[in-house]
Amino acid sequence: MRDADIVECRALGQSPKQALREGLIASTFCLTALVDGWPEAMFGLVVTNALAGEGTPWMLGTEAIYDHPRAMLRWGPRFVAAMLDSTPALSNLVSADNARAIRFLQRMGFHTGEDRMFFANTEFFTFTQERR
């Protein structure tokens, strides 16, 4: 696990293993990304308000996913589109220290907000996207 991923999980009161288990259980859909046959990332969507069409996308990955930017840029928009088909308003938090994740989110069409939150002395930004 990347240090930033571990910091984000621990700041929110979970180990990476706990976060993955809870994500798998709570998600409407959840996928695992394999790199050379090894699970290197897991991501999904938790529907937080079905009536209002709101959901929380999440992802936890290792450094290995950044070694495959073409795959991320090829598949990422498809998964975001599927999430937006399910819930037209997506939002979550990203560590302010995780510049790679912030850049990736922006490439996927998410807007990082000015809103900042602190959990266990770690700063987080909100990120959002709505179906057009």
Residue frames relative to the residue before (quaternion, step in Angstrom):
aa qw qx qy qz dx dy dz
M 1.0000 0.0000 0.0000 0.0000 0.00 0.00 0.00
R 0.4878 -0.6339 0.5140 0.3099 3.53 -1.12 0.69
D 0.6020 -0.5703 0.4141 0.3754 3.56 -1.11 0.62
A 0.6500 0.5257 -0.3296 0.4388 3.62 0.93 -0.86
D 0.6399 0.5154 -0.3330 0.4626 3.59 1.01 -0.76
I 0.6612 0.5020 -0.3090 0.4641 3.56 0.93 -0.86
V 0.6280 0.5278 -0.3319 0.4657 3.59 0.99 -0.81
E 0.6588 0.5110 -0.3219 0.4486 3.60 0.88 -0.92
C 0.6730 0.4888 -0.3067 0.4627 3.60 0.85 -0.88
R 0.6958 0.4739 -0.2855 0.4579 3.56 0.81 -0.98
A 0.6212 0.5414 -0.3476 0.4474 3.57 1.05 -0.71
L 0.7090 0.4071 -0.2436 0.5218 3.55 1.14 -0.62
G 0.6188 -0.6197 0.3160 0.3651 3.56 1.26 0.40
Q 0.6792 0.4544 -0.2977 0.4935 3.60 1.17 0.38
S 0.4222 -0.6161 0.5782 0.3285 3.51 -1.27 0.37
P 0.6512 -0.4989 0.3652 0.4401 3.63 -1.16 0.31
K 0.6333 0.5346 -0.3326 0.4500 3.60 0.98 -0.79
Q 0.6529 0.4997 -0.3101 0.4773 3.60 0.95 -0.86
A 0.6512 0.5232 -0.3178 0.4485 3.59 0.94 -0.89
L 0.6593 0.5015 -0.3100 0.4666 3.59 0.95 -0.83
R 0.6500 0.5134 -0.3194 0.4604 3.59 0.92 -0.85
E 0.6888 0.4716 -0.2856 0.4707 3.58 0.86 -0.94
G 0.6263 0.5359 -0.3327 0.4581 3.57 1.04 -0.73
L 0.6504 0.5175 -0.3073 0.4634 3.56 0.95 -0.87
I 0.6859 0.4868 -0.2804 0.4625 3.58 0.91 -0.91
A 0.7621 0.4224 -0.2094 0.4437 3.59 0.85 -0.98
S 0.6165 0.6194 -0.3352 0.3520 3.58 1.16 -0.51
T 0.4983 -0.6127 0.5343 0.3014 3.51 -1.23 0.71
F 0.7530 -0.0857 0.0161 0.6522 3.53 1.13 -0.74
C 0.0649 -0.7838 0.6171 -0.0250 3.49 -1.14 0.76
L 0.0513 -0.8064 0.5890 -0.0113 3.58 -0.88 0.96
T 0.2637 -0.7334 0.6051 0.1626 3.52 -1.27 0.53
A 0.2684 -0.7528 0.5830 0.1463 3.57 -0.89 0.98
L 0.1902 -0.7842 0.5854 0.0782 3.53 -0.83 1.08
V 0.0871 -0.7489 0.6550 0.0512 3.54 -1.10 0.80
D 0.8241 -0.0968 -0.0032 0.5581 3.54 -0.51 1.23
G 0.7354 -0.4486 0.2166 0.4592 3.55 1.00 0.89
W 0.6495 0.4968 -0.3133 0.4829 3.60 1.27 -0.05
P 0.4462 -0.6725 0.5067 0.3031 3.62 -0.96 0.77
E 0.0453 -0.8327 0.5511 -0.0297 3.56 -0.53 1.21
A 0.7893 0.0656 -0.0633 0.6072 3.59 1.25 -0.20
M 0.0865 -0.7492 0.6539 0.0600 3.50 -1.27 0.55
F 0.0625 0.8006 -0.5910 0.0765 3.55 -0.93 0.90
G 0.0686 0.8074 -0.5823 0.0656 3.52 -1.22 0.47
L 0.4027 -0.6791 0.5623 0.2458 3.49 -1.41 -0.22
V 0.1449 -0.7486 0.6435 0.0670 3.53 -0.93 1.01
V 0.2964 -0.7335 0.5835 0.1837 3.58 -0.70 1.08
T 0.1882 -0.8206 0.5343 0.0757 3.57 -0.54 1.18
N 0.7825 -0.0040 -0.0010 0.6226 3.58 1.20 -0.52
A 0.2605 -0.8105 0.5070 0.1352 3.57 -0.09 1.30
L 0.6484 0.5304 -0.3260 0.4383 3.60 0.97 -0.77
A 0.7376 0.3839 -0.2169 0.5113 3.58 0.98 -0.81
G 0.4291 -0.7265 0.4420 0.3044 3.60 1.27 -0.16
E 0.4442 0.6928 -0.4439 0.3546 3.56 1.02 0.86
G 0.0280 0.8088 -0.5856 0.0468 3.53 -0.99 0.86
T 0.3280 -0.7252 0.5777 0.1811 3.51 -1.33 0.42
P 0.1893 -0.7660 0.6040 0.1120 3.59 -0.48 1.17
W 0.0203 -0.8007 0.5987 -0.0011 3.56 -1.09 0.67
M 0.0075 0.7816 -0.6237 0.0072 3.54 -1.24 0.47
L 0.0186 -0.7553 0.6550 0.0103 3.52 -1.12 0.76
G 0.1010 0.8271 -0.5409 0.1144 3.57 -0.63 1.09
T 0.4782 -0.6325 0.5273 0.3055 3.51 -1.37 0.16
E 0.7152 -0.4226 0.3349 0.4447 3.56 -1.30 0.05
A 0.5660 0.6426 -0.3804 0.3493 3.61 1.07 -0.65
I 0.6156 0.5599 -0.3715 0.4119 3.61 1.02 -0.60
Y 0.6535 0.5150 -0.3199 0.4532 3.59 1.08 -0.58
D 0.5685 0.5695 -0.3827 0.4538 3.59 1.28 -0.11
H 0.7385 0.3460 -0.1904 0.5465 3.60 1.30 -0.15
P 0.0052 0.8600 -0.5103 0.0035 3.59 0.70 1.04
R 0.6138 0.5566 -0.3654 0.4242 3.61 1.00 -0.68
A 0.6539 0.5016 -0.3159 0.4701 3.58 0.94 -0.84
M 0.6466 0.5173 -0.3236 0.4578 3.57 0.97 -0.83
L 0.7055 0.4541 -0.2662 0.4746 3.58 0.92 -0.90
R 0.6347 0.5219 -0.3288 0.4654 3.59 1.17 -0.50
W 0.7821 0.3565 -0.1745 0.4805 3.56 0.79 -1.04
G 0.5565 0.6574 -0.3812 0.3357 3.59 1.06 -0.69
P 0.6939 0.4708 -0.3056 0.4511 3.63 0.74 -0.93
R 0.6112 0.5491 -0.3504 0.4496 3.59 1.08 -0.63
F 0.6890 0.4661 -0.2879 0.4745 3.57 0.93 -0.86
V 0.6214 0.5190 -0.3451 0.4748 3.59 1.04 -0.70
A 0.6380 0.5228 -0.3266 0.4616 3.61 0.98 -0.82
A 0.6450 0.5091 -0.3211 0.4708 3.59 0.99 -0.79
M 0.6323 0.5192 -0.3291 0.4715 3.58 1.03 -0.74
L 0.6829 0.4868 -0.2850 0.4642 3.57 0.94 -0.90
D 0.5858 0.5465 -0.3697 0.4707 3.61 1.17 -0.44
S 0.6871 0.4719 -0.2677 0.4832 3.55 1.09 -0.75
T 0.7817 -0.0039 0.0471 0.6219 3.56 0.93 -0.97
P 0.3333 -0.8072 0.4529 0.1796 3.61 -0.35 1.20
A 0.7294 0.3066 -0.2308 0.5663 3.61 1.22 -0.04
L 0.0561 -0.8085 0.5854 -0.0246 3.57 -0.58 1.22
S 0.1515 0.7821 -0.5980 0.0879 3.57 -1.07 0.73
N 0.1280 0.7564 -0.6360 0.0833 3.51 -1.26 0.59
L 0.5034 -0.6211 0.5064 0.3230 3.56 -1.34 -0.30
V 0.0733 -0.7591 0.6443 0.0575 3.56 -1.23 0.57
S 0.5467 -0.6185 0.4522 0.3378 3.55 -1.03 0.80
A 0.4904 -0.6707 0.4783 0.2844 3.57 -0.91 0.94
D 0.6486 0.5252 -0.3046 0.4590 3.59 1.21 -0.48
N 0.6454 0.5394 -0.3149 0.4398 3.60 1.22 -0.34
A 0.1416 -0.8482 0.5076 0.0538 3.56 0.45 1.28
R 0.6364 0.5304 -0.3427 0.4430 3.63 0.97 -0.74
A 0.6653 0.4920 -0.3067 0.4703 3.57 0.93 -0.86
I 0.6368 0.5241 -0.3301 0.4591 3.59 0.98 -0.79
R 0.6511 0.5009 -0.3154 0.4751 3.61 0.94 -0.86
F 0.6476 0.5139 -0.3195 0.4631 3.60 0.95 -0.85
L 0.6464 0.5153 -0.3208 0.4623 3.59 0.90 -0.87
Q 0.6595 0.4982 -0.3114 0.4689 3.58 0.95 -0.83
R 0.6345 0.5167 -0.3291 0.4714 3.61 1.04 -0.71
M 0.6811 0.4672 -0.2785 0.4902 3.58 1.16 -0.59
G 0.6275 -0.5886 0.3189 0.3976 3.58 1.27 0.17
F 0.4833 0.6528 -0.4480 0.3735 3.58 1.23 0.17
H 0.3068 -0.7160 0.5974 0.1905 3.53 -1.22 0.59
T 0.2507 -0.7429 0.5979 0.1667 3.56 -0.83 0.96
G 0.3626 -0.7813 0.4797 0.1672 3.51 -0.75 1.10
E 0.5748 -0.5570 0.4742 0.3667 3.46 -1.35 0.14
D 0.5246 0.6383 -0.4103 0.3861 3.58 1.24 -0.41
R 0.0646 -0.7844 0.6168 0.0083 3.53 -0.89 0.98
M 0.0828 -0.7748 0.6260 0.0323 3.52 -1.09 0.79
F 0.2247 -0.7631 0.5897 0.1393 3.54 -1.16 0.55
F 0.0083 0.7464 -0.6650 0.0249 3.52 -1.03 0.96
A 0.8449 -0.0764 0.0166 0.5291 3.57 -0.77 1.07
N 0.6961 -0.5071 0.2557 0.4392 3.57 0.89 1.04
T 0.5759 0.5264 -0.4024 0.4789 3.60 1.19 0.50
E 0.3326 -0.7586 0.5338 0.1703 3.55 -0.87 1.02
F 0.0846 -0.7887 0.6088 0.0138 3.56 -1.01 0.91
F 0.2657 -0.7058 0.6323 0.1772 3.52 -1.30 0.61
T 0.4170 -0.6342 0.5651 0.3234 3.54 -1.25 0.39
F 0.0632 -0.7523 0.6481 0.1001 3.55 -1.26 0.43
T 0.0539 -0.8120 0.5803 -0.0319 3.55 -1.00 0.88
Q 0.0403 0.7545 -0.6548 -0.0200 3.50 -1.37 0.32
E 0.1143 -0.7802 0.6118 0.0636 3.55 -1.04 0.79
R 0.5428 -0.6068 0.4700 0.3409 3.53 -1.14 0.71
R 0.3807 -0.7367 0.5190 0.2073 3.55 -0.94 0.92
